[in-house]
């Protein structure tokens, strides 16, 4: 495994702010990124720049000496759990979450949080960086954001794939389940929810 110093981490915002770089050239670079998840590809190719301009998320590119090999995006976004799902969580999980957030007037539970919206590496060019190393880089950036802005948890959403369950739990995330672990919590996007307390990074 390479050390993180082997890679260059560049914020997309810094590229867009560079007067010597044309936006079309940046778009062209992003358009060549290819991983196995079409949603991850689509975000980088078609949404990342817009989200930067709107202040909705920050995207970070990971480069080796020549190529874009991976990227991740993060955003400050509360974790919202609807009242029905909250009531179906185990008492132990509710006990862990309760001190971290609050109920709003819709009776939904809101936890101040940082979202890892995207995390992926190029299927052809990203072999020099391991998945856990990419996650470590992303979590280090999340930690830096947390120290500046606050928050209680970091979370992400993932598809129902056994490899992803093992991957995310191995690096410290907990998959949220309901009804005494007999049902997996699904977000409004139909994805599984993984959560980690920020002070555990």
N, C-alpha and C positions, 0 to 999 in steps of 0.2 A: 504494500500500500504506500502510495506517495504521501509525503507530508503536505499540509495545507500550503506551505510556503512554495510548493512546486506549481501552484496555480495562482492566477491573478483573479481577484474578485472585483468586478466593476459594476457599479450601479447604472442601471439604464438611464436614470435621471442625469447622471454626469455626462453621459454621451449626448443626450438631447440638449443639454445646456452648453455643450462645446460648440463655439461659433465656427470652428473649422470642419465640423462634421455635418453633412447633409442628412436630413431625416430619411430620405429615400435610400441612402447607403446603409443606414442603420436597419431599416425595414428589410433590406435585401439580406443582410447578415442573419437577422432573426428568421427569415423565411426558409433558410436552409436547415434549421434545427429539426431533427426527426427522432422521436422516441416512440415507444410502443403504445402510448396512450394518446389517442387523438385529441382528447380534451386539453391535455398539457400542450400539445402542438398548437392547437387553435388559439389558446390564450396568448402564447408568446408571439405568434405570427399576426394575430388580428386584434388583440385586446390590450396587450401590455402597455403599448405607447399611450393609448387612450386613457387607461387607468392611471398612468403616471401624470398625464396632463390634468386629470380631474382630481388628483390627490387621493384616489381610492386605494391604491396599493403601490408598494415599491418592489421593483424587480431587480434581482442581482444576477449578473452573468458570470459564469466561471469559465475562464479561458486557460488553455495551456499555451505553449509558445506560439501557436498558430491558429487555433480553432476555438470556437464556442463548443464546450463539451458538456455543459450542464447549466441549469438555472434554478432559481426559486423565487417566489414572490411572497411577501408578507403584508399584512394590513392590521391596523388596530380596529378590531370589530368585536363587539360583545358577543358572547356565546349565549344564545337565547333558547330556552327549553320550555316548550308549551306545558300548560298545567297538567294535562292528561298524562304526558310522558313523565313529568316530575313525580306525580303520584304513583306511577308504576315502577319507579326506581326503588332499589333496595334501601332500607333505612340506613345502612352503612354508607351508601353512596350519597344519599341526601345529607347525611351528617357531615360528610367531607365537603360537599358543595355549599351547604347553607352559610357558613361564615364568609364565603367568598363573593357572594352576590346579593341580590335583592329581588323581591317581587314587584312588578309594575302594575299599573291599573288594569291591564288585561289579564292579570293573574299569571303572567309568564315569569319565569325565573331568568334573570339576566346576570351574567358574570363578566366583569371587565376582563378582556382577553385580547390576545394577539393571534391572528389566524395565519397559518401557513397555507396560502391559497393554492400554490403550485410547487411541485418539487419533481424534477425530472432530469435525466441525463440522456445525451444523444446515443442512440443505439449503435451507431457506427464509430463515432469519435470519442465517446465517453468511457471507453474501456479503461482508461488510465485512472479513473476515479471510482472508488467503491461507493455503493449506495449509502453505507453507514458514514462514510467520510463526507459525502454531500449533505447528509442530514446533520452531521456535527457542525458543518460550516453554517447551515441555515439556523440551527439552534443558537450558535454563538451570536449571530446577528439579532435573533429574537431577544436574547439576553441583553444585548446592548440597547435595544429599543425599550425593553422593560425598565432598565435602570434609568432611562430618561423620562419615560411617560407613565410608568406604572402598569397595573394589571394584575390578575390573579392566576390565569391559566394561559397556556398555549394550546391550540387545538387545530385539527385538520380533519378533512373528510376524505374517505377513501372507498373505493369499490369493494364489493364482497369477493375478495380473492384471498385464498389461504396464505399465499406468500406475503401479502401485505399485512395480514394479521400478525404473522411471525415477525416481520421486519419492524413494524411500529412498536409492538410490545417489547421486542428485544432492546430497543433504544429508549425505553422508559415510558411510552404512552400506555394508557388504559383505554380499552374499547368500552364504550358505554352500552350497558345492556339493561333490560327491563324484566319485570316479573320473575325475580329470583334467577336471573341469567337464562331464562327460557326464551327470551325474545331479544333480538338485537335492535337497539335504537337506530332509527333511520331519520336523517335530516329531511328537510323539505325537498332536497335534490335527490332523495332516494339513496343517499350514501351513508356509510357507517361513520360514526363519530369517535375520534380518538382524542384524549385529553391528557395533559400533563401540567402539574403545578409549576409555575414559573420558577419558584425557589428550588426546584429539583434539577434544573438545567446545570 
